Structures are given as C-alpha cells and as structure tokens.
C-alpha cells in the first residue's frame, strides 16, 4: 500500500468534493452532493480510497450498482474492516440500503450470504430479510427457515450479526401473528438487549418489548 506521501494524485473533481466534507457534514449534506453528481463510479472509487468514513459514505451513493460484483463487494468489505465497529456496520448498512437492494443481481448475492465467512455480509443477509418485512414488501416464503436458523445460531453469532438477526425476528413477530409467540420466546431465551437503555420515543431491541410496542402502534393507527 502506498504511503501518504506517494499517494496517487487525485482528480480535481475529487479534491473539490473533499473540500465540501468536514466533521460537521451530515448525511443529508452527502445526499445533496450525490444528487448533483448522480452516478460516477470512477469518482466513487477515488473517494473510497481516501479511507475516510464520510467520503466513503458519499462514494457508496454514487457507485454504479451494475459494477458491484461479489469480488468488488469483498474488496469493499475488507476495506471496511479498517473502521471502528460502528462505522463499518454503518458502511455496510448504507451500501445495502443505497445500492445492494436496487438490483436483482446484488439482491441475489445478498440472499446467498447467510453462511458467508464475512460477518458484515451475514449482517447484510439478515438486515435485508428484516427490511423486506418492515418496508411492507411481500417477504419471501422463508420465514420458517429463518426462524429455525435464528433459534440455532443467534446465541453464537458475532454482535453485529446478532443485532440484524434479532431485528429480523422482531419484524417477523410484528407482521406474522402465527409466529409472534415464537419470536417473543427467542428474545426471552437469548435475553439480548434486555437491559438496554433507549432514548425517549425509541423502541427497545429486546424482542418481547419490541414486538409488543410495534404491534400496538399498528393496532392504534
């Protein structure tokens, strides 16, 4: 890897963009910049190579989803490992929401990641399953398989994957009345997030509370 002093010279376009980003930049600001750029995969890769969190979030927004093969995603995944725990999870979740869910090929890739050796790709698999349910899309006919896998492996999983698995169980419990008690039982058995403190107005991640609160919201609407 090249050191800072011998780093490849960036294009003036990339330099101009980087001047617009600082520690006060918000996600909405990045979206506005991306809206002006539209799609520019070459520029995205330049921004990605900075190694910095906010330029990488912007890079994800302007990538060409057609170029996101498994090999490219593996490379991005490896680069994400240089970030803190929260940042790398945010980068993968952002990649999933803004790119991977937008194309049939990348959706198919995500659906193959349940047993991936990458924790971030396993997280994306589970987060996508949750997302299908909470966005009101018709979920695939895989609920039974998901719940069986959850019951068998959630206790041994890495924390970032555990969270996404728990989230999936939560939304299955909210929308699938037949499996609600089973999802609550998963939460009681694992005890995950039972003592977690959440901000006012936020739903706790502990499954018995999460499911009860979200079901009641929908009953009262």
Residue pairs with C-beta under 8 A, 6 or more apart in sequence:
2 8
8 49
10 18
10 46
11 43
11 46
13 43
14 43
14 46
14 47
17 33
17 37
17 43
17 47
17 55
17 58
18 47
18 50
18 55
20 29
20 33
21 29
21 30
21 33
21 54
21 55
21 58
25 54
27 57
30 54
30 57
30 58
30 61
31 61
33 58
34 58
34 61
34 62
37 43
37 62
38 62
39 62
39 63
39 64
40 62
41 62
41 63
41 64
41 67
43 59
43 62
44 59
44 60
44 62
44 63
44 64
45 59
47 55
47 56
47 58
47 59
47 62
48 55
48 56
48 59
48 76
48 79
50 56
51 79
51 82
53 83
53 87
53 90
53 91
56 79
56 91
57 90
57 91
57 94
60 91
60 94
60 95
60 98
60 99
61 98
63 99
65 99
65 100
65 102
65 103
65 106
66 103
66 105
68 99
68 100
68 103
68 106
70 109
73 95
73 100
73 109
73 121
74 118
76 95
77 92
77 118
77 120
77 121
80 87
80 88
80 91
80 92
80 120
81 88
83 91
85 159
85 160
88 120
89 120
89 123
89 160
92 120
92 121
92 123
92 124
93 123
93 124
93 127
95 124
96 110
96 124
96 127
96 128
96 131
97 131
99 106
100 106
100 107
100 109
100 110
100 124
100 128
101 107
101 110
101 128
101 131
107 128
110 121
110 124
110 125
110 128
111 125
111 128
113 121
113 122
113 124
113 125
114 122
114 125
114 126
114 149
115 122
116 122
116 125
119 158
119 160
119 161
120 160
122 157
122 158
122 161
122 164
123 160
123 161
123 163
123 164
124 164
125 164
126 161
126 164
126 165
126 167
126 168
127 164
127 167
127 168
129 139
129 142
129 146
129 168
130 164
130 167
130 168
130 170
130 171
132 138
132 139
132 140
133 139
133 168
133 171
133 172
133 174
133 175
134 171
134 174
143 172
143 176
143 179
146 168
146 172
147 169
147 172
147 179
147 182
147 183
147 186
150 165
150 168
150 169
150 186
151 186
153 165
154 162
154 165
154 166
154 169
154 186
154 190
154 192
155 190
157 165
162 192
163 205
166 187
166 190
166 192
166 193
166 205
166 207
167 205
169 183
169 186
169 187
169 207
170 183
170 205
170 207
170 210
170 211
170 214
171 214
172 179
172 183
173 179
173 180
173 182
173 183
173 184
173 207
173 210
173 211
173 215
174 180
174 210
174 211
174 214
174 215
174 218
176 183
180 211
180 215
183 207
183 211
184 207
184 208
184 211
186 207
187 194
187 206
187 207
187 208
187 210
187 211
188 207
188 208
190 207
192 205
192 206
192 207
193 204
193 205
193 206
193 207
194 206
196 204
196 205
196 206
198 204
198 205
203 209
203 210
203 213
203 214
204 210
204 213
